[in-house]
Amino acid sequence: MLKNLHPALNADVLHALRSMGHGDTLVVSDTNFPSDSVARQTVLGRPLSMANLSAAEAMRVLLSVLPLDTPLQNSAGRMEVMGAPNEIPLVQQEVQAEIDRAEGKPTPMYGIERFAFYDLAKKAYCVISTGETRFYGCFLLTKGVIPPAGA
């Protein structure tokens, strides 16, 4: 255990988050996502786990240490519902609330078609699998920067 860090931020997750650079992406996935096979194709090459958390809980914990990219480009994406790309399921509404809370302002997620999401996920830095059992609990985050003090 470490002070001021949520216990779900295990050593593997912290190492991956710290190793990522500006513009790198990570996947936060639900339990139905093919995390193992997709993660083998990512930069890290293996899946990470936050299996005891819902997607919203994992997002809250991750965004306590991970800066999202600037509003100049998309920084948080969601897997679209097949056949209903504008539908926002409850799991995505909950995650959206966590993103808005972490950013201190509305920061709408953009939609990613399901198969396009899989393709992007394979190019990500890593995949973090959660314990989320609801469908469409899959998200793509782009790491931002932390400006120097006084900037």
ABEGO torsion letter per residue (X at the ends): XBBGBBAABBAAAAAAAAABBBGBBBBBBBAABBAAAAAAABAAGBBBBBAABBAAAAAAAAAAABBBBBAABBABBBBBBBGBAABBBAAAAAAAAAAAAAAGBBBBBBBBBAAAAAAAAAABABBBBBABABBGABBBBBBBBBBBBGX
